[in-house]
Amino acid sequence: QVQLVESGGGLVQPGGSLRLSCAASGISFSSISVMSWYRRAPGKERELVASMTSAGGNTNFADSVKGRFTISRDNVKSTVYLQMNNLKPEDTAVYYCYVFRWGIGYWGQGTQVTVSS
């Protein structure tokens, strides 16, 4: 059974940083074609924050986070990371890990990020 477990969320002041982790189990990490982070803010639709292709390592970011967020992976630990710097109150949301393999997508349970002074 595929499981994605996010961690690293929490409360941070504006301008601060957090690193989210998404640990994958029950799936060969090397078989994943796309790894992504989404978020859903209160009262808003879920949006793509960052994605990375496994083959070429190409990355894509939402305009609102470009220059502040980075996505990376550790194949040994089967973990995807989202490094978030210079956080803003509008980054407050539940962040979800998503991976896509062989035509099927898998979601994590989400981790709350709150940016507030």
VMD Tcl script that draws the C-alpha trace (Angstrom):
set ca {
  {0.00 0.00 0.00}
  {1.36 3.37 -0.99}
  {1.71 5.85 1.84}
  {2.89 9.44 1.80}
  {3.53 11.02 5.17}
  {4.16 14.74 5.39}
  {5.88 16.46 8.28}
  {7.55 19.74 9.11}
  {4.56 22.04 9.22}
  {3.89 24.43 12.04}
  {3.58 28.04 13.10}
  {6.21 30.48 11.85}
  {6.54 34.24 11.81}
  {6.54 36.19 8.55}
  {9.98 36.05 6.97}
  {10.74 32.71 8.58}
  {11.48 29.35 7.00}
  {10.16 25.82 7.16}
  {11.11 22.61 5.43}
  {8.37 20.14 4.68}
  {9.14 16.48 4.18}
  {7.14 13.79 2.43}
  {8.25 10.25 3.14}
  {7.05 7.65 0.66}
  {6.57 3.98 1.42}
  {5.06 1.08 -0.49}
  {6.28 2.52 -3.77}
  {9.53 2.42 -5.64}
  {10.80 5.96 -5.47}
  {12.59 5.59 -8.78}
  {9.32 4.66 -10.51}
  {7.64 7.96 -9.63}
  {7.41 10.23 -12.65}
  {6.28 13.45 -10.97}
  {6.54 14.65 -7.38}
  {4.58 17.69 -6.31}
  {3.48 19.85 -3.44}
  {0.02 21.40 -3.40}
  {-1.65 23.60 -0.85}
  {-5.17 24.60 0.12}
  {-5.73 27.84 1.95}
  {-8.95 28.46 3.87}
  {-11.77 29.23 1.48}
  {-9.63 28.63 -1.62}
  {-9.11 25.91 -4.15}
  {-6.17 23.58 -3.89}
  {-3.27 24.90 -5.95}
  {-0.01 23.50 -7.25}
  {2.94 24.98 -5.40}
  {5.90 23.09 -6.84}
  {6.62 20.00 -8.89}
  {9.59 18.01 -10.02}
  {9.95 15.38 -12.70}
  {12.00 12.37 -11.74}
  {13.56 11.79 -15.13}
  {15.21 15.13 -15.72}
  {14.69 16.82 -12.41}
  {12.80 19.64 -14.11}
  {11.03 21.86 -11.62}
  {8.01 24.10 -11.80}
  {6.75 26.63 -9.25}
  {3.70 28.75 -8.73}
  {4.43 32.40 -9.48}
  {3.59 33.31 -5.90}
  {6.44 31.19 -4.50}
  {9.14 31.56 -7.14}
  {12.43 32.57 -5.63}
  {11.28 31.60 -2.15}
  {10.49 27.86 -2.33}
  {12.57 24.99 -3.62}
  {11.69 21.34 -4.16}
  {14.14 18.50 -3.86}
  {14.27 14.78 -3.25}
  {16.42 12.22 -1.51}
  {16.24 8.93 -3.36}
  {17.94 7.02 -0.57}
  {15.39 8.18 1.98}
  {12.48 8.10 -0.50}
  {11.61 11.60 0.61}
  {10.54 14.76 -1.17}
  {11.21 18.12 0.43}
  {9.77 21.59 0.11}
  {12.05 24.29 1.47}
  {10.07 27.43 2.15}
  {11.89 30.68 2.83}
  {10.71 34.23 3.45}
  {7.28 32.95 4.35}
  {4.31 35.28 4.11}
  {0.90 35.19 5.80}
  {-0.64 34.28 2.44}
  {1.38 31.06 2.48}
  {-0.82 29.82 5.31}
  {-2.45 26.61 4.12}
  {-2.52 22.86 4.42}
  {0.28 21.50 2.28}
  {-0.09 18.17 0.51}
  {2.44 15.90 -1.09}
  {1.42 14.28 -4.36}
  {3.21 11.72 -6.51}
  {2.26 10.33 -9.89}
  {3.27 6.92 -11.17}
  {1.98 4.72 -13.97}
  {-1.15 6.79 -14.44}
  {-2.11 6.87 -10.78}
  {-1.76 9.74 -8.34}
  {-1.27 9.43 -4.60}
  {-1.86 12.03 -1.92}
  {-0.51 12.54 1.54}
  {-2.71 13.54 4.45}
  {-1.44 17.12 4.57}
  {0.45 19.25 7.03}
  {-0.63 22.64 8.33}
  {1.57 25.68 7.78}
  {0.58 28.88 9.54}
  {2.46 32.11 8.98}
  {1.55 34.68 11.58}
  {3.11 37.14 13.97}
}
mol new
graphics top color blue
foreach p $ca { graphics top sphere $p radius 0.5 }
foreach p [lrange $ca 0 end-1] q [lrange $ca 1 end] { graphics top cylinder $p $q radius 0.2 }
display resetview
